Amino acid sequence: MIDLRSDTVTKPTPAMKQAMFDADVGDDMMGEDPTVNRLETMVAEMLGKEAAVFACSGTQSNQMGVRVNCVPGDELLINDTGHIGIFEAGGPAVLSGVTVRQLGAPKGMLSIDDLIWQPRVSDQHFCRTRLVCLENTTNIAGGFVYPLEQMQQVAGWAADNDLRMHLDGARFFNAVVAAGYSAAEMAACFDTISICFSKGLGCPMGSVLVGTAKDMQLARRVRKMLGGALRQSGIVAAAAIYALKNNVDRLQQDHDNATLLATKLAAIDGIDACPDATESNLVFFEINAEPGTAVQLAAALKERGVRMGPMGGQRMRAATHLDISEQDILTAADAVRTCVEKGFADQELVGSGPYSK
Ligand SMILES: *Cc1c(COP(=O)(O)O)cnc(C)c1O
């Protein structure tokens, strides 16, 4: 099966498993897991921040970030495609008492123009606008990569307006590799940064939240409250250390494969794909209405050993990752071509995709 549904489907390689097997471990809740401690120090140093806290998932580290930056009654601003606003089960409301205000933005990337009139005035009627959340790379907005300058401008504006900045860096290193800026340059724009190891970096699980020592102390308490404080978690932290050493530079291959896939898809009659707009490892394309919907194409592709993610209506996402080769890309593109040529409207139509009715 060529599985392009997500970059989370990767399985740990033998070398990563060996690193996990060999990990030195201790009780992390007592601060005694040497491998977790090493990972946290390593990431904090890479990003030029004081401290980091290992978390179970990107959702957990994002929600720790929201709780650290806000108090109940506060409001956060985010693009309307942002993961924190739509894919985290209403976490800000439930876990932090925080209202989410979703704003439109070109390519899903907020700039000062989108934000400038949004902070509420100080008045008893309003919640306090407190946090701006950016996502880099963007996920469902299109896999786009923020220019450094745009993040710096928003950060400067946020500081002037007494707002905090959180980065959902689920694909932080995809952005670093695609844009060529450093981890520390990007991190300097944010108070808190969440990074996933379970996406392109190929780990079975794990994320990290990064920020000041004081904020991370609070984040640790929030993590405990969320049930995310673990014991011998060096077993999984070892995979993350392995990934930081071995799986960052190779993300370029995933980006090249994504561009190749978009190029092959764009050549198919009935498919609208845009290689020029493919900036990282996520490929989005539209199926012209006639052959059927994205859900139907996904079903037809599955029968041919290829999986992709319907995104609602005619829109499809394909994510490249370290278990996908260039040959897999060519095979997958051929499978799409065959499906489109043969038609797939006979496939069962169940909903429009996983994200909406
Ligand atoms: C995957 C992802 C997350 C975190 O998801 P988990 O499944 O909790 O690891 C957060 N933000 C974005 C943009 C993502 O793509």
PDBQT file of the ligand as one rigid body, heavy atoms in Angstrom, charges set to zero:
ROOT
HETATM    1  C1  LIG A 401      -0.784  16.905  13.155  1.00  0.00    +0.000 C 
HETATM    2  C2  LIG A 401      -0.881  18.304  13.553  1.00  0.00    +0.000 A 
HETATM    3  C3  LIG A 401      -0.923  18.679  14.911  1.00  0.00    +0.000 A 
HETATM    4  C4  LIG A 401      -0.862  17.704  16.046  1.00  0.00    +0.000 C 
HETATM    5  O1  LIG A 401      -1.573  16.575  15.884  1.00  0.00    +0.000 OA
HETATM    6  P1  LIG A 401      -1.407  15.278  16.800  1.00  0.00    +0.000 P 
HETATM    7  O2  LIG A 401      -2.179  14.277  16.043  1.00  0.00    +0.000 OA
HETATM    8  O3  LIG A 401      -1.984  15.609  18.114  1.00  0.00    +0.000 OA
HETATM    9  O4  LIG A 401       0.038  14.966  16.907  1.00  0.00    +0.000 OA
HETATM   10  C5  LIG A 401      -0.995  20.020  15.194  1.00  0.00    +0.000 A 
HETATM   11  N1  LIG A 401      -1.006  20.932  14.228  1.00  0.00    +0.000 NA
HETATM   12  C6  LIG A 401      -0.959  20.627  12.929  1.00  0.00    +0.000 A 
HETATM   13  C7  LIG A 401      -0.930  21.708  11.908  1.00  0.00    +0.000 C 
HETATM   14  C8  LIG A 401      -0.902  19.299  12.538  1.00  0.00    +0.000 A 
HETATM   15  O5  LIG A 401      -0.855  18.995  11.239  1.00  0.00    +0.000 OA
ENDROOT
TORSDOF 0
